[in-house]
């Protein structure tokens, strides 16, 4: 597994992974017609094409690349909030590789980018209240629930969310040798 900054040619694979992840995870929260129709993939393709072809120095996208295939990604917006710091706007891993340490490593890579940009910055994200698996993952890597909010997803409506925060993202930084511990998909870790 290789972790690298996303490139323009990653837009479509990222969009497909993002749409698949939303379809699996956000049923009941996002509009059924949005998730089940072509709109979700069209929307994600437009977002990722723009993000990856028009480089923005205030954001960073890292991908988990397995033999040339994008199997996970995280997108972070630096200095998003004066109190909470950098926003991890997206974190998704292909379904069959969840619980293999990829999400943990993507968060570590994102934290490393945040610290490199502004060492004193915190890091945070929003997670849907119904997404208890993600909440357990964030808590397992040191995130603390730090508030509630409401998100307006594409396709309409509103969904309740929780904020998770890491005041010291350096604690998540990748291992010095760049190699995370080897795990199998059957281990009960995130």
Backbone torsions as a table, in degrees:
resi	resn	phi	psi	omega
1	UNK	NA	133.7	178.2
2	UNK	-120.1	137.3	177.8
3	UNK	-110.8	124.7	-175.0
4	UNK	-148.7	162.5	176.2
5	UNK	-68.0	140.5	-179.9
6	UNK	-67.4	148.8	178.1
7	UNK	-119.0	168.0	-178.5
8	UNK	-55.0	-38.7	-178.2
9	UNK	-71.3	-7.3	176.3
10	UNK	-85.8	-7.4	-174.3
11	UNK	-55.8	-48.1	-177.3
12	UNK	-68.8	-46.9	177.3
13	UNK	-60.6	-38.3	177.6
14	UNK	-64.8	-44.5	179.7
15	UNK	-60.4	-42.2	179.5
16	UNK	-65.4	-43.8	177.4
17	UNK	-63.0	-43.1	-179.7
18	UNK	-61.7	-48.5	-179.9
19	UNK	-61.9	-43.9	178.9
20	UNK	-61.7	-43.1	179.7
21	UNK	-63.0	-44.0	177.8
22	UNK	-62.1	-42.4	-179.5
23	UNK	-61.4	-38.2	-179.0
24	UNK	-76.0	-36.9	-168.7
25	UNK	-98.5	-30.9	-168.4
26	UNK	-105.6	18.9	174.7
27	UNK	-60.5	134.7	-179.8
28	UNK	89.1	-17.8	178.3
29	UNK	-104.1	-45.2	177.5
30	UNK	-94.6	158.2	179.1
31	UNK	-56.2	130.2	179.3
32	UNK	-58.0	-45.1	-177.8
33	UNK	-65.1	-33.8	177.5
34	UNK	-67.1	-48.0	-177.1
35	UNK	-68.3	-38.9	-174.1
36	UNK	-86.6	-19.1	-179.5
37	UNK	-92.3	-173.9	-180.0
38	UNK	-74.4	-11.8	-174.4
39	UNK	-60.4	-38.5	-176.7
40	UNK	-63.5	-43.1	179.8
41	UNK	-71.8	-39.6	177.4
42	UNK	-59.8	-44.9	179.4
43	UNK	-62.4	-47.8	-178.2
44	UNK	-67.0	-36.8	177.3
45	UNK	-61.9	-43.0	180.0
46	UNK	-63.4	-45.0	-179.7
47	UNK	-61.2	-51.1	-174.1
48	UNK	-73.2	-31.9	175.5
49	UNK	-63.6	-45.2	179.0
50	UNK	-64.4	-46.8	-177.5
51	UNK	-61.3	-37.8	-172.5
52	UNK	-96.0	-12.4	176.7
53	UNK	-100.2	-22.8	177.4
54	UNK	-112.9	83.1	-176.0
55	UNK	-52.0	133.2	179.4
56	UNK	-122.7	114.2	-177.7
57	UNK	-66.3	-9.1	179.3
58	UNK	-92.4	10.7	177.3
59	UNK	-143.5	164.9	-177.5
60	UNK	-147.5	130.5	176.0
61	UNK	-121.1	125.8	178.8
62	UNK	-115.0	141.9	177.4
63	UNK	-119.6	150.8	168.1
64	UNK	-95.3	118.1	-174.0
65	UNK	-113.4	116.2	177.9
66	UNK	-112.5	104.5	180.0
67	UNK	54.5	41.9	176.9
68	UNK	88.6	-2.2	179.0
69	UNK	-107.8	133.9	176.3
70	UNK	-76.0	117.2	-178.7
71	UNK	-114.5	0.4	176.7
72	UNK	-174.5	159.1	177.3
73	UNK	-159.2	158.5	173.0
74	UNK	-140.2	139.8	178.4
75	UNK	-121.9	128.0	-177.0
76	UNK	-124.4	136.1	174.2
77	UNK	-107.5	114.1	-179.3
78	UNK	-67.4	150.4	173.0
79	UNK	49.9	39.0	-177.0
80	UNK	-72.8	-32.3	-175.7
81	UNK	-137.2	133.3	-177.4
82	UNK	-65.0	-22.7	179.4
83	UNK	-95.2	-48.0	-171.5
84	UNK	-92.2	-20.6	176.3
85	UNK	93.8	-132.6	-175.3
86	UNK	-80.8	138.3	179.8
87	UNK	-99.9	121.0	169.6
88	UNK	-82.0	101.4	-171.1
89	UNK	-81.1	-27.7	179.0
90	UNK	-150.3	142.1	171.9
91	UNK	-148.7	115.7	-178.3
92	UNK	-142.2	143.7	178.4
93	UNK	-132.7	142.2	178.1
94	UNK	-56.4	145.0	-172.8
95	UNK	-54.9	-46.5	-173.8
96	UNK	-73.1	-7.9	178.7
97	UNK	-113.2	9.2	175.7
98	UNK	-65.6	150.1	-179.8
99	UNK	71.2	24.9	176.8
100	UNK	-111.2	4.4	179.9
101	UNK	95.5	-1.2	-178.2
102	UNK	-67.4	-46.0	179.3
103	UNK	-61.0	-42.0	178.0
104	UNK	-60.6	-44.4	-178.8
105	UNK	-69.7	-38.1	176.8
106	UNK	-61.9	-40.6	176.6
107	UNK	-64.7	-39.6	178.9
108	UNK	-64.3	-42.5	178.4
109	UNK	-63.9	-41.2	177.9
110	UNK	-63.7	-44.0	178.2
111	UNK	-61.1	-41.0	178.0
112	UNK	-60.5	-39.6	178.4
113	UNK	-67.5	-38.9	178.6
114	UNK	-63.2	-48.5	-178.4
115	UNK	-63.5	-39.8	179.5
116	UNK	-64.0	-33.3	-179.4
117	UNK	-79.0	-45.5	-178.6
118	UNK	-151.9	98.6	-172.0
119	UNK	-55.1	-30.7	-176.2
120	UNK	-90.4	1.4	-178.1
121	UNK	-73.0	144.4	169.0
122	UNK	-87.4	-178.9	179.4
123	UNK	-142.9	142.6	-179.7
124	UNK	-150.7	170.2	174.6
125	UNK	-154.6	167.3	174.2
126	UNK	-111.9	137.6	178.3
127	UNK	-131.4	140.7	179.0
128	UNK	-62.3	139.3	-179.0
129	UNK	-61.2	-29.0	179.7
130	UNK	-76.3	-13.2	-176.0
131	UNK	-89.3	72.5	-176.1
132	UNK	-68.7	-29.3	177.7
133	UNK	-64.2	-44.0	178.6
134	UNK	-65.4	-39.1	179.0
135	UNK	-61.1	-43.1	178.6
136	UNK	-62.6	-40.5	177.5
137	UNK	-61.4	-49.2	-177.8
138	UNK	-62.1	-37.9	177.3
139	UNK	-67.5	-35.7	-179.3
140	UNK	-67.2	-21.4	178.8
141	UNK	-107.2	21.9	171.6
142	UNK	93.1	5.8	177.2
143	UNK	-75.5	146.5	177.8
144	UNK	-119.6	136.7	176.0
145	UNK	-66.5	128.2	-172.7
146	UNK	-137.4	42.4	176.4
147	UNK	131.0	172.3	-179.7
148	UNK	-126.7	158.2	177.5
149	UNK	-156.7	-171.3	177.2
150	UNK	-136.1	133.8	179.1
151	UNK	-108.3	144.8	175.0
152	UNK	-107.1	93.5	-175.3
153	UNK	-72.6	157.7	172.1
154	UNK	-57.5	144.1	-178.4
155	UNK	95.6	-7.0	175.4
156	UNK	99.4	168.5	178.2
157	UNK	91.2	-170.3	176.4
158	UNK	-149.5	147.2	-178.7
159	UNK	-134.8	140.1	177.9
160	UNK	-74.0	142.4	-177.2
161	UNK	-132.5	163.6	170.1
162	UNK	-117.4	145.4	171.5
163	UNK	-93.4	133.2	171.3
164	UNK	-115.2	138.7	-174.2
165	UNK	-132.1	149.8	173.7
166	UNK	-127.2	97.1	-179.2
167	UNK	-63.9	-25.4	180.0
168	UNK	-126.0	80.0	-177.2
169	UNK	-61.0	-19.2	178.8
170	UNK	-57.6	-26.1	178.7
171	UNK	-66.8	-18.2	178.5
172	UNK	-95.4	-6.7	-173.0
173	UNK	-51.4	151.3	-177.9
174	UNK	-63.5	156.4	178.4
175	UNK	-59.7	150.2	-176.0
176	UNK	-57.2	-37.1	-178.5
177	UNK	-84.0	-1.6	177.5
178	UNK	76.1	2.4	-177.1
179	UNK	-115.6	114.8	178.2
180	UNK	-74.3	161.4	176.5
181	UNK	-59.1	143.0	-179.6
182	UNK	-76.3	131.0	177.8
183	UNK	-133.8	157.2	175.7
184	UNK	-105.7	158.9	-179.2
185	UNK	-62.7	-14.8	-174.9
186	UNK	-92.1	-9.6	176.7
187	UNK	-73.9	144.8	-177.8
188	UNK	-89.3	65.8	174.9
189	UNK	-131.6	162.8	179.4
190	UNK	-106.2	NA	NA
